[in-house]
């Protein structure tokens, strides 16, 4: 076989710069690199002396010379034949062309991804949440509350006396539970964006909107069931778990698709994200069941939680599509779950 020439780029050792070259694959088994500009020989080595990357589709192959220089090129059929004749076989290319391996990959890869995102990453998130220092949790919560107060929250329309009466009543009810009630701070706010709602920050701050109090004015037990739900988020470290899951998922997806550029932006904005995006459906179910278990332990009926879901349902409504696109489970299903545990 005559000499085979192919163009490519030559990267010096430990350098991102390159120059355009061409390689000559000689019949004697030697690979010689020439500079394209002046046709001057730059280096040469036998096939046995270089390290060659596996062939993968039409992606460039890389050849590392003894001196550390890297030659990047897209192999032609003639080059592949030259390499094959001299014993350089690509196991990855053989796998890529195997119908058995392709079929196995079509079955196993989706299963592995499901296992990774459904089981592995949530377990990592649980471990991560227990390692976050309390000081970091408090700082994150304070900054998030300050940001919300400047944007989507405003002072409550209730008088200071009314606010204090509500807070004292709820604090007394929390104090009767087997949880450190001093860690919970309940704040009232007005919000046109959130409407009738409540949410908890990682440090135990629970924000209740005026609209929620008005909606539940005739159902105090249902309102307390909502507070217990928010306590469930705090007790089970859902905020930190949510952030850990989001970061881990983004890193895995970015690794698979080769783009890590958005990871730092995601980390910086994760404090507001945990409120804006709420929590995943799995975490919501955990918080629901926490509230139901505490109600039963206190001798109260889980029906009060079901009443809360029914009130929300009357105000907002929902369709089956919400189950697919919402981060929360369907309120009708959450009410049924509570009633089933009476």
C-alpha positions in Angstrom: 0.0 0.0 0.0 1.3 3.5 -0.9 1.8 6.2 1.7 -1.5 7.7 3.0 -1.8 11.4 3.8 -4.4 13.0 6.0 -4.7 16.6 7.4 -5.2 17.5 11.0 -4.1 19.7 13.9 -0.9 19.2 16.0 -1.1 20.4 19.6 2.3 20.8 21.4 2.5 19.2 24.9 0.7 21.2 27.5 -0.6 23.8 25.1 -4.0 24.8 23.7 -2.4 26.2 20.6 -2.1 24.2 17.4 -0.9 24.3 13.9 -2.3 22.8 10.7 -0.3 19.8 9.6 -0.7 16.6 7.6 0.4 13.1 8.6 1.9 10.5 6.3 1.1 6.9 7.2 4.0 5.0 5.5 4.1 1.5 4.4 6.9 0.6 6.8 4.6 1.4 9.8 5.9 4.9 10.5 3.8 8.0 11.0 5.5 11.3 9.9 4.0 14.7 10.6 4.7 17.6 8.2 3.9 21.3 8.6 1.4 22.2 5.9 2.8 25.7 5.4 6.3 24.7 4.3 6.1 20.9 4.1 8.8 20.5 6.6 8.9 17.4 8.7 8.1 18.0 12.4 8.3 14.6 14.0 7.8 10.9 13.4 7.2 7.7 15.3 6.3 4.1 14.7 2.7 3.0 15.4 3.9 1.0 18.4 5.3 4.2 20.0 2.1 6.3 19.8 -1.1 6.2 21.8 -4.2 6.1 19.7 -7.7 6.9 20.8 -10.6 4.5 19.9 -12.6 5.2 16.8 -16.1 6.5 17.7 -18.3 7.4 14.7 -17.1 10.4 12.8 -15.5 12.1 15.8 -11.8 13.1 15.6 -9.3 10.6 16.7 -6.3 11.6 18.8 -2.7 10.3 18.5 -0.2 11.1 21.2 3.5 11.0 20.3 6.3 10.0 22.6 7.2 13.6 23.2 3.7 14.5 24.3 2.5 16.1 21.1 -1.1 15.4 20.2 -2.3 14.9 16.6 -6.0 15.3 16.1 -7.5 14.0 12.8 -10.6 12.5 11.3 -9.6 9.1 10.0 -10.5 8.0 6.4 -11.3 4.5 5.4 -7.8 4.2 4.0 -6.2 5.2 7.4 -8.5 2.8 9.3 -7.5 0.0 6.9 -3.8 1.0 7.4 -4.2 0.8 11.2 -6.2 -2.4 11.1 -3.6 -4.2 9.0 -0.9 -3.3 11.6 -2.9 -4.7 14.5 -4.4 -1.4 15.8 -8.0 -2.4 16.4 -10.6 -0.2 18.1 -12.7 -2.2 20.6 -15.0 0.8 21.1 -15.7 0.9 17.3 -16.4 -2.8 17.4 -18.9 -2.3 20.2 -20.4 0.6 18.3 -21.0 -1.5 15.3 -22.4 -4.6 17.2 -26.1 -5.0 16.9 -26.2 -6.9 20.2 -24.5 -4.1 22.1 -26.7 -1.5 20.5 -29.8 -3.4 21.5 -28.4 -3.9 25.1 -27.6 -0.2 25.3 -31.2 0.8 24.2 -32.5 -1.3 27.1 -29.9 -0.7 29.8 -29.1 3.0 29.4 -32.6 4.2 30.1 -32.8 1.8 33.1 -29.5 3.2 34.4 -30.7 6.8 34.0 -33.9 6.1 35.8 -32.0 4.5 38.6 -29.6 7.4 38.7 -32.2 10.1 38.8 -34.8 8.3 40.9 -32.7 6.6 43.5 -29.0 7.5 43.5 -29.3 11.3 43.3 -32.0 11.5 46.0 -29.9 9.4 48.3 -26.9 11.7 47.7 -29.2 14.7 48.4 -30.3 13.2 51.8 -26.6 12.8 52.8 -25.8 16.3 51.6 -28.6 17.9 53.6 -27.3 16.5 56.9 -23.8 17.9 56.2 -24.8 21.6 55.6 -23.7 23.7 58.7 -26.6 25.4 60.5 -24.8 28.8 60.0 -25.0 28.3 56.3 -28.7 27.4 56.5 -29.5 30.5 58.5 -27.5 32.8 56.2 -29.3 31.3 53.1 -32.7 31.7 54.7 -32.1 35.3 55.8 -30.9 36.3 52.4 -33.8 34.6 50.7 -36.4 36.3 53.0 -34.8 39.7 52.4 -34.9 39.1 48.6 -38.6 38.1 48.8 -39.5 41.1 51.0 -38.0 43.4 48.4 -39.8 41.8 45.5 -43.0 39.7 46.0 -43.8 40.1 49.7 -45.1 43.1 51.5 -46.1 43.8 55.2 -49.2 42.1 56.4 -52.5 44.1 56.3 -53.4 42.8 59.8 -52.7 45.0 62.7 -49.7 44.2 64.9 -52.1 43.0 67.7 -53.9 40.6 65.2 -50.6 39.3 63.9 -49.3 38.7 67.4 -52.5 36.9 68.4 -52.2 34.5 65.4 -48.4 33.9 66.0 -48.9 33.3 69.8 -51.7 30.8 69.1 -49.6 28.9 66.5 -46.5 29.0 68.7 -48.4 27.5 71.6 -49.7 24.7 69.4 -46.2 24.0 68.1 -44.8 24.0 71.6 -47.2 21.1 72.4 -45.3 19.0 69.8 -42.1 17.0 70.3 -40.1 19.4 68.2 -38.0 22.4 69.3 -40.6 25.1 68.9 -38.1 27.9 69.5 -36.5 27.2 66.1 -39.8 28.1 64.3 -40.5 31.8 63.6 -43.9 32.5 62.0 -44.3 35.7 59.9 -47.3 37.1 58.2 -47.0 38.8 54.8 -49.2 40.0 52.0 -48.5 38.8 48.5 -50.3 39.3 45.3 -48.1 36.7 43.6 -48.5 33.9 46.0 -52.1 34.6 47.1 -53.3 32.1 49.7 -50.1 30.3 50.5 -47.5 29.4 53.1 -43.9 28.4 52.7 -41.0 27.4 55.0 -37.4 28.5 54.8 -34.6 26.0 55.8 -34.0 27.7 59.2 -37.6 27.2 60.4 -39.1 30.5 59.3 -42.6 29.9 58.2 -44.3 32.7 56.1 -48.1 32.8 56.0 -50.0 35.1 53.7 -53.0 37.2 54.7 -55.0 35.5 51.9 -54.4 32.1 53.5 -55.6 33.2 56.9 -58.7 34.7 55.3 -59.4 31.6 53.3 -59.1 29.4 56.4 -60.8 31.8 58.8 -63.5 29.2 59.5 -61.2 26.2 59.5 -58.4 26.7 62.1 -57.5 23.0 62.3 -57.1 23.0 58.5 -54.8 26.0 58.7 -52.7 24.4 61.4 -52.5 21.3 59.2 -50.9 23.5 56.5 -48.4 24.8 59.1 -47.5 21.2 60.0 -46.9 20.5 56.3 -44.4 23.4 56.2 -42.8 22.1 59.4 -42.4 18.8 57.6 -40.3 20.5 55.0 -38.0 21.9 57.7 -37.8 18.7 59.8 -36.9 16.6 56.7 -34.4 19.2 55.3 -36.3 19.4 52.1 -34.8 22.8 51.0 -31.2 21.5 51.2 -32.2 18.2 49.6 -34.0 20.0 46.7 -30.9 22.2 46.1 -28.6 19.1 46.2 -30.9 17.2 43.8 -31.1 20.2 41.4 -27.3 20.7 41.4 -26.5 17.0 41.1 -29.0 16.5 38.3 -27.7 19.5 36.4 -24.1 18.3 36.8 -25.0 14.9 35.5 -27.0 16.2 32.6 -24.2 18.7 31.8 -21.6 16.0 31.9 -23.7 13.8 29.5 -24.2 16.6 27.1 -20.9 18.4 27.6 -22.0 21.8 29.0 -21.1 22.9 32.5 -21.5 26.6 31.9 -24.8 27.0 33.7 -23.9 25.1 36.9 -22.5 28.1 38.8 -25.5 30.3 37.8 -27.8 27.6 39.1 -25.9 27.4 42.4 -26.0 31.2 42.9 -29.7 31.4 42.2 -30.7 28.3 44.2 -32.0 30.2 47.2 -34.8 31.9 45.3 -35.3 28.8 43.2 -36.3 26.7 46.2 -39.3 29.1 46.7 -40.1 29.9 43.1 -40.1 26.3 41.9 -41.4 24.9 45.2 -40.5 21.3 45.9 -40.7 18.1 43.9 -43.8 16.0 44.2 -41.9 13.4 46.2 -40.9 15.9 48.9 -44.5 17.2 49.0 -45.8 13.8 49.7 -43.3 13.4 52.6 -44.4 16.8 54.1 -48.0 15.8 53.7 -47.5 12.5 55.6 -45.5 14.3 58.3 -48.4 16.6 58.9 -50.9 13.7 58.9 -48.8 11.7 61.4 -48.5 14.7 63.8 -52.2 15.4 63.6 -52.9 11.7 64.6 -50.3 11.8 67.3 -52.0 14.9 68.8 -55.4 13.1 68.7 -56.7 15.2 65.7 -58.2 13.9 62.6 -56.3 13.9 59.3 -59.6 15.1 57.9 -58.4 18.6 58.7 -55.6 18.3 56.2 -58.1 16.9 53.6 -60.3 20.0 54.3 -57.3 22.2 53.6 -56.8 20.6 50.2 -60.5 20.8 49.4 -60.4 24.6 50.2 -57.4 25.1 47.9 -59.2 23.0 45.2 -62.3 25.1 45.4 -60.2 28.2 44.9 -57.8 27.1 42.2 -59.2 24.0 40.5 -57.0 21.5 38.7 -56.9 19.1 35.8 -55.2 15.8 35.2 -52.5 17.6 33.2 -51.5 19.3 36.4 -50.1 16.0 37.6 -47.7 16.0 34.7 -46.6 19.6 34.8 -46.9 20.7 38.4 -44.2 20.2 41.1 -47.0 19.4 43.5 -49.3 16.3 43.6 -52.9 16.8 42.7 -54.8 18.3 45.6 -57.6 15.8 45.2 -55.1 12.9 45.6 -53.6 14.6 48.6 -57.0 14.9 50.2 -57.7 11.2 49.5 -54.3 10.3 51.0 -55.2 12.1 54.2 -58.7 10.6 54.5 -57.2 7.1 53.9 -55.1 7.5 57.1 -58.0 8.4 59.4 
